[in-house]
Amino acid sequence: MSSVSVKPQGGSPPAVSVRGLVKRYDAVEAVRGVDFDVAPGEVFGFLGPNGAGKSTTINVLCTLIRPTAGTALVAGYDVARQRDQVRRNIGLVFQDTTLDSYLTAEQNLRFHAELYGVPRASLPDRMRQVLEMVGLWERRRSVVMTFSGGMKRRLEIARGLMHSPRVLFLDEPTVGLDPQTRSSIWGYIQELKRAEDITIFLTTHYMDEAEYCDRIAIMDAGQIVVIDTPEALKASVGTDRVKISTTDDPAAIAALRDRFGMEAKMSEGAVMFSVPGGEQFVPRLFGELGVPITSVSVARPSLDDVFMSYTGTTIRDAEAASSSDFIRMAVRARR
């Protein structure tokens, strides 16, 4: 495993500080000793496949579950010993909607404001502010069951802001939404960063969404393998990704190893390997591989390449493997 830099830039105390965090469920270690800091005002992203431990970490930081070991401070408060103080200083948007569909948008926000003790005198102005921020002020009196999936997610973000939290947690904020709606949600999140003095901590398994973050922690199998800015992570790869389809993929993998000294593997139904100057290498590949090539593509380093470089697999293959493991465990449990 590579070394992990945990400290953000800047001199202010971290908005989130985690050391040696562990969470076990019986024999399963969902989070395996993670360390990181999140700076005030930062958009910090957890990137990884489903089952990597992202949501478990979020749940610990939001005091929904207790850690097995380690420490975590959010807004300066300990998540195990000062749970009430932590909860007063955070907002949380879950993967699945928790809105009351039979109430209006305004009623949902009023109920949340009462739970968090928002002063009644400031409630009208705050409600208008957050609803205008997510483009729902004109629909404030509409029943939530009439909202689209994207509108519900925007309303949940507005609700999470009602009590002016210092840290807003977004757990897979655009999961299940179409690409256009996902893009619009990110527009609102970026506007939120400009308008509010707030730290945003989110999880995602979408590579394009991770590009919006100030820094990313790549998480795999319960551990953080690297933390840095998206640009620095992509620069660390330093090679192009070449994907080829051939008439005999196992023979092509062997030829790449024996003739070029390159380690290739099957990924997403094709032979994939990394090489500096991919476009210049392709003509040589056709001339010397010795296996007929049916298609080839060359891509500059992306966050998917970063994930593959640090974990040995793509995020899609990791999710497929995680799903297979879950199915195998379910089958064993039924026997």
N, C-alpha and C positions, 0 to 999 in steps of 0.2 A: 504494500500500500504506500502511496506517496504521502509526503508530509502535508499537513493541512494548516494553513494560516487561519487563525480564528478571530483575530482582532480587526475591526473596521478602522477606516481612516478617521482622523479627527480626535480632539481632546476631550469631548464631553463623555460623561458616563454612559455606558451602553443602555439602550432601551430594553434589550434582551441579552442576558448573559447566562450561558449554559456550560457546565463543567461535569464531565464524567456521567452524563445522563444515561440511565439504563431503565428499560421497562421489559419485564418478563411476564408471560402468561403461561404458567405451568412450565413445560419444557421448552416453550418457544420464546426466544429472545428477540422481541420486535425492534427494540432500540438498544444498540450495543456500545454504550460509552461514547456519546458524541459531545463535542466541545465546539462552541462558536459564540461570537458576539454579534449583535445587530446595533448599528449606530442610530441615534435619534434622527428622524426624517428620512431614513433609508427605505427604499423598496427592496426587500430581501426575499429571494426566492429559494424554495426547496424544490429541486428538480430530480425526478426519479420515477421509476415505474410504479404501478399499483403494487402494494405489498412491500415497498422499500422501507417503510417506517415513518413516512412523512406525516400522515394524519395522526399516528400515535404520538409523535413529538408535539404536534400542535395541541392535542388533547391534554398532554401533560402541562404545557405552557399556559393553557386556559383553565387549569385546575379541574378539568373534567375527570381525569384519572390521576392517581398518585404514582410518582416514580418509584421504581424498585430501589434505585441507588442514584447517587449524584445530586447536584444542586442546579437550580434554575431560578433566576431573578427576572421578573418582568416589571418594567417601570420602577425598578428598585425594590420590589417586594418578592419575598420567597414564595414560590408556588405551593410549597408543602405547609409552611407555617403561617403564612399571611394570605390565605386564599381570598378572603373578603376584599382586602385592599387590592389584590391583583384584579379581581372581577370588576371592581369599580373603575379600573383604569384601562380596560380592554374592550374592544368590540369584536364580535365573532360572526362570520358568515360561513355556515356549514355547507357541505356538499349538497345535501338534500334540503329542500325548502322547509322552514319551520314557521311559515306565516299561517295565520288563521284565514282560510280562504273565504269564510262567510262574513268577514269584516271588511270594511273599506281600507284603503291604504292609510288614510288618516287615523282610523281607529286602531290599526296595528301599531302605528307609531306612538299614539297616545298611551296605549297600554304599556309599551316598552318604556316610555318616559316615566310613567308612574312607578314601575318596578325599580328604576334606577334613580329615583328621587330628583328628576329634573324639575327645577322651580317652575311653578305654573305660570308665573309672570313672563318667563322667557320662552315658554313652550311654543306659542304661535310663530314667533320670529325664527326659532331654531327649526321648526318643522318646515316652514317655507324654504329656508336656506338649504336644507339637505334634500328636499324633494326637487327643488329647482336644479340642484347640482347633478341629479341623476335624470333630469328631464321628465319628472312625473307630477309636477305641481298641478297641471291641468286635469290629471286623473286622480287627484287625492280623494275624491268622494266616490270613486268606482270600487265595486266589490272585487277583491283580489282574485276570485275564481274566474273573472273575465280577462285577466292579464295573460299575456304570453309568457313563455319561460324566461325570456330575456328581461321582460318588465319585472317579473317576480324577483329575479336576481338583483336588479337595480334597486328595487324596493328594500330588499334585505340589506344591501350595502347602506342605504339611507338609514334604515333602522339601527344598524350597528354604529352609526355616527351620532345618533340623537343625544347621547350623554357625553359627547366630546371626549372620546377615549384617547389615551396617549399612544396606544398600539392597536391597530386593526388587523385581525387575523382573517385571511381569506383562504379557506380550504377548497382547492380546485374550483375557483370562482366561476369558470365558464364550462365546466364539464356538462356534456349533454346538449350544448347549444350549437347552432349552426355557425359556420365560419364568419358570416357577416355580423351576427349578433355578438359573437366572441370579440370581434374587432371593436364594436361599439362599446361593449363593457370595458375594454381596455382604455378607450377614449375617456370614459367616465372616471376610471381609476387614475389616469394621468391628471385629469382636471382636479380630482380630489387631492392629489399630492401638491398641486399648486395652491389650492384654496385653504387647506387645513394644515396646522402644525401637528403632523401625525407620522408615526412610523407604520409602514405596511409590511406585513409578513405573510407571504402566500406560498401555497404549494401548487405544483402543476406537473403534468407529464407531457405537456405540449411544448415542443422545442421553440416554436415561434413566440410563445408567450414569455418564455424565460429571457428573451432578448430585451424585454422592457425593464428588467430588474437592474438595479444598481450593482448588486452582487448576487451570485448564485452559489448555493451549496449543492453539489451533486451527491445524492444519497442512494445507496445500493445495499440491500441485505442488512438494513439496520445500522449502517455506518456511513459517515460522511467521508468521501474519498478525496474531495478537493473543494476549496472555496476561492472564488475570485470574481472579477468582473467578466461579463460575457466576452468582451474583446480580448482580455488577457488569456482566458481559457482557450479561445480559438487560436490565438497566436502560439500557445504552448504546444499545439499539435504539430504545426510546422510542415505538414504533408498534405497532399491531395488524396481524396478517396476515389479509387477506381473500382468500378463494378462491371463485371463481364459475365455474359452467358456463353456457354460453349456446348459443343456436342458431347463432351465428356468432362463434367465438372471435377470429379475426383482426380482425373489425370491432369487437368489444368492446375489444380492446387499443388500436386506433386511436382509439376514442371516449374511452377513459380518458386518452389522451395529449392529444387535441385539446380535449376539453371540461373535463377536470379537471386537466390538467397533471401526470398521474401516469404513471410508467413501469411498465407491467405486462409480464409474460412468461408463456409457457406453462411449467408445471412440474407433473409428476406428473399430466398429462392434464387440467389445469384452468388457468384464468387466475388468476394470483396477483399481488397487489400489497400494499404496506404503506401505512397511513394512520393518523394519530392519531384516537382515538375511533371505532374501526371500527363499533361497534354504532349510533352516532348517524349515521354516514355511509351505512349501508345503505339506509334509506328514500329518501334523495336519489338513490342509485344506481339504484334501481328506477324513479324518476320521470324521470331525466334521461339515462340511458345511451343510450337509443334502440335497444338490442338486447335482445330477450327473454332474461331470465335464467331458467334452469331449476333452479339450486340455488345456495345461498350458505352460507358458513361463516365465522365470525370467531374468531380465536384470539389469546390474549394472547401477548406475546413469549416464545419458547422458545429453547432452544439451537439448534434448527434455523433459527430466524429469525436468530439471531446469525451462524450459519455462512453463511446466504444474504446477510446484510448485508455481511459482510467478504469474501466470495468471489464473490458474484454468482450462486450456484447453491445448491440444497439438497444435502445430503450424499448422498441417494439418487440424484439426477441426476448428481452428480459420479462416483459409483461406476459408474453406467450408462455414462457417457462414457469412464471409464477402461477398462471392459470392452470397449467398442467399439474403442478405440485398440489394445488388446492383440490383438483379433481381426484388425484390419487389419494390424498388424505381423506376425502369424503367417502371414497370407495372402501378404504380400510375401515373407516368408522362404522360402516354398515355391515361389515362381515362379522 
